[in-house]
Amino acid sequence: MLYHLLEYLDSVYDFPGSGLYRYLSFRAAIAAIVSLLFSLIFGKYIINILQKKQIGESVRNLGLEGQTQKAGTPTMGGLIIIFSTLLPVLLFTDLTNIYIILLIVATIWMGTIGFLDDYIKVFRKNKKGLKGKFKVFGQIGLGVIVGLTMYFHEDITVRNEVVLDPQTNQILEIADEEKSTTTTIPFFKNNELDYSKTITWISEDLAPFAWIIFIPIVIFIVTAVSNGANLTDGVDGLAGGTSAIIVLTLGIFTWVSGNVIFSEYLSVMNIPRSGEMTIFIAAFSGALIGFLWYNTFPAQVFMGDTGSLTIGGIIAVIAIATRKELILPILCGIFLLENLSVVMQVGWFKYTKSKYGEGRRIFLMAPLHHHYQKKGFHESKIVVRFWIIGILLAVISIITLKIR
């Protein structure tokens, strides 16, 4: 809203200082500061409200050290993340930008699904929460919205060629924008994959039907990442800290992809208008870091599914929008390991039960972080070590910009 006001003041009255709104770096910095301060200052008020409403976590005794002491800790803390993100986004972004609209929709959509799940657990006293099929339907719904928008919206384009003056780095020639289903493959020199090629090899006449391939891929990514974030939210500070590392890394990709000069210098696909997402990412990062103030051990509030499903959905949408979804297995390696540990544990248990009559386990407990808790590691040690692994994976992801 302030963005549009400053734009009006600058164009009509040439108001002193109003031109700052043009700089993404300025708006991103202000958005990060506002979201961080909001989460720190008003987060405490939200926690107090949750406590007064007795919105506390009911904890099953799984034999984990310190687990029973967490009973009654307020949940639904994801509301802090959502409000702290949306406030600066509404103030400092171009609300007509299709990428910003998509991210706002993703935030509200997944936040609503997570809120319903937490509401059923807390107020209906149903520990299972929202039925799994409804969560999946919600994730599929978001995937369909994102996929259709990415494929059909006229403002979502790519630019594959920009010519710079080698002496001055001035732009000499810019190729026209074009609709495309291309994405980036890490570690390859000619690193673009066109999803439409999966069917046009049969016949070029099938090109208009590439959405049949593209949309299911988007649905899979949204579902996998949001579930991964949800499973990672199991010990104090793990999901929030890991997600902040991932989001900040995606911010670098977004900045590079949205800038004509940087994208050409690094031979990265230029995505017009995507740079505006940098402000959203800055606000989201500030909200996550501010939330950690109250969520680190011992947690004063849990994010609940309100937060974890929202975080996963936003990360997935940013990666898809910046055409970096194929790097997610590296960047979101922690989410992937948490997902795989559950799949392996459940699959092996069912297999051995049908074959031997008794279910056997690969891990002491799944998801993976609970395995290490069972081994006697304090949760703070587990969280910090997972953060370190997350930073390593983020660095590897960033250097894919040059290593091919």
Long-range contacts (C-beta under 8 A, 24 or more apart in sequence): 1-90, 1-91, 1-95, 2-91, 2-92, 3-27, 3-91, 3-92, 3-93, 3-94, 3-95, 4-94, 4-95, 21-92, 24-255, 24-258, 24-275, 24-276, 24-278, 24-279, 27-92, 27-93, 27-279, 28-278, 28-279, 28-281, 28-282, 29-282, 30-88, 30-92, 31-88, 31-89, 31-91, 31-92, 31-93, 31-279, 31-280, 31-282, 31-283, 31-286, 32-88, 32-282, 32-283, 32-285, 32-286, 33-286, 34-87, 34-88, 34-91, 34-92, 34-283, 34-286, 35-84, 35-85, 35-87, 35-88, 35-282, 35-283, 35-284, 35-285, 35-286, 35-287, 35-290, 36-84, 36-286, 36-287, 36-289, 36-290, 37-290, 38-83, 38-84, 38-87, 38-88, 38-287, 38-290, 39-80, 39-81, 39-84, 39-286, 39-287, 39-289, 39-290, 39-291, 39-293, 40-290, 40-293, 42-80, 42-83, 42-84, 43-77, 43-80, 43-84, 43-290, 43-291, 43-293, 43-294, 43-301, 44-294, 46-77, 46-79, 46-80, 46-83, 46-301, 47-74, 47-77, 47-80, 47-294, 47-300, 47-301, 50-74, 50-75, 50-76, 50-77, 50-301, 55-118, 55-122, 56-122, 57-302, 57-304, 58-121, 58-122, 58-125, 58-127, 60-127, 62-365, 62-370, 63-374, 64-365, 64-370, 64-373, 64-374, 65-373, 65-376, 65-378, 65-379, 66-379, 69-298, 70-298, 70-299, 70-302, 73-299, 73-300, 73-301, 73-302, 74-300, 74-301, 74-302, 75-118, 75-121, 75-122, 75-301, 75-302, 75-303, 75-304, 75-306, 76-115, 76-118, 76-122, 76-304, 76-306, 77-291, 77-294, 77-295, 77-301, 77-302, 77-303, 77-304, 77-306, 77-307, 78-111, 78-114, 78-115, 78-118, 78-303, 78-304, 78-305, 78-306, 78-307, 78-308, 78-310, 78-311, 79-111, 79-115, 79-306, 79-307, 80-287, 80-290, 80-291, 80-294, 80-301, 80-307, 81-284, 81-287, 81-288, 81-291, 81-303, 81-307, 81-310, 81-311, 82-107, 82-108, 82-111, 82-287, 82-306, 82-307, 82-310, 84-283, 84-286, 84-287, 84-290, 84-291, 85-280, 85-283, 85-284, 85-287, 86-283, 87-283, 88-279, 88-282, 88-283, 88-286, 89-279, 89-280, 89-283, 92-279, 92-283, 93-276, 93-279, 93-280, 94-276, 97-155, 97-273, 97-276, 98-149, 98-153, 98-155, 98-156, 98-273, 99-156, 99-273, 99-274, 99-276, 99-277, 99-280, 99-321, 100-276, 100-277, 100-279, 100-280, 102-145, 102-146, 102-149, 102-317, 102-321, 103-277, 103-280, 103-314, 103-317, 103-318, 103-321, 105-142, 105-145, 106-142, 106-146, 106-310, 106-313, 106-314, 106-316, 106-317, 107-310, 107-313, 107-314, 109-138, 109-141, 109-142, 109-145, 109-313, 110-138, 110-139, 110-142, 110-226, 110-309, 110-310, 110-312, 110-313, 110-314, 111-306, 111-309, 111-310, 112-138, 113-138, 113-139, 113-305, 113-309, 114-304, 114-305, 114-306, 114-307, 114-308, 114-309, 114-310, 115-305, 115-306, 117-304, 117-305, 117-306, 117-309, 118-304, 118-305, 118-306, 129-305, 130-305, 135-309, 136-223, 139-219, 139-222, 139-223, 139-226, 139-227, 139-313, 140-219, 140-222, 140-223, 142-222, 142-313, 142-317, 143-215, 143-218, 143-219, 143-220, 143-221, 143-222, 143-223, 144-215, 144-219, 146-218, 146-222, 146-316, 146-317, 146-320, 147-211, 147-214, 147-215, 147-216, 147-217, 147-218, 147-219, 148-211, 148-215, 150-214, 150-218, 150-320, 150-321, 151-181, 151-210, 151-211, 151-214, 151-215, 152-211, 154-179, 155-273, 156-321, 157-271, 157-272, 158-182, 158-269, 158-270, 158-271, 158-272, 158-323, 159-260, 159-269, 159-270, 159-271, 159-272, 160-192, 160-269, 160-270, 162-260, 162-261, 162-263, 162-264, 162-270, 163-264, 164-261, 164-264, 164-265, 169-261, 169-265, 171-260, 171-261, 174-260, 177-272, 181-210, 181-213, 181-214, 182-269, 182-323, 183-323, 183-324, 183-325, 183-326, 184-268, 184-269, 184-323, 184-324, 184-326, 184-327, 185-326, 186-326, 186-327, 186-330, 186-397, 186-400, 187-400, 187-403, 187-404, 188-404, 189-404, 191-404, 192-269, 193-326, 217-325, 218-320, 221-316, 221-319, 221-320, 221-325, 221-328, 222-312, 222-313, 222-316, 222-317, 222-320, 224-316, 224-339, 225-312, 225-313, 225-315, 225-316, 225-319, 225-328, 225-332, 225-335, 226-308, 226-309, 226-311, 226-312, 226-313, 226-316, 227-312, 227-339, 228-312, 228-332, 228-334, 228-335, 228-336, 228-338, 228-339, 229-308, 229-309, 229-311, 229-312, 229-315, 229-335, 230-305, 230-308, 230-309, 230-312, 231-335, 231-338, 231-339, 231-342, 231-367, 232-308, 232-334, 232-335, 232-338, 232-367, 232-369, 233-302, 233-303, 233-304, 233-305, 233-307, 233-308, 234-367, 234-369, 234-370, 235-297, 235-369, 235-373, 235-379, 235-382, 235-383, 236-295, 236-296, 236-297, 236-298, 236-299, 236-379, 236-380, 236-383, 237-292, 237-295, 237-296, 237-297, 237-299, 237-383, 238-369, 238-382, 238-383, 238-386, 239-303, 239-307, 239-308, 239-311, 240-288, 240-291, 240-292, 240-295, 240-303, 240-307, 241-288, 241-292, 241-383, 241-386, 241-387, 241-390, 242-334, 242-335, 242-386, 242-387, 242-390, 243-288, 243-311, 243-315, 244-285, 244-288, 244-289, 244-292, 245-387, 245-390, 245-391, 245-394, 246-315, 246-331, 246-332, 246-390, 246-394, 247-281, 247-284, 247-285, 247-288, 247-314, 247-315, 247-318, 248-281, 248-285, 248-394, 249-331, 249-394, 249-397, 249-398, 250-281, 250-315, 250-318, 250-319, 250-322, 250-324, 250-331, 251-278, 251-281, 251-282, 251-285, 252-398, 253-322, 253-324, 253-401, 254-278, 254-281, 254-318, 254-322, 256-401, 257-322, 257-323, 257-324, 266-401, 266-402, 268-401, 269-323, 271-321, 271-322, 271-323, 274-321, 274-322, 277-318, 277-321, 277-322, 280-318, 281-318, 284-314, 296-383, 297-379, 297-380, 297-383, 327-397, 327-400, 330-393, 330-396, 330-397, 330-400, 331-393, 331-394, 331-397, 333-389, 333-390, 333-393, 334-386, 334-389, 334-390, 334-393, 337-368, 338-367, 338-368, 338-369, 341-366, 341-367, 341-368, 341-371, 342-366, 342-367
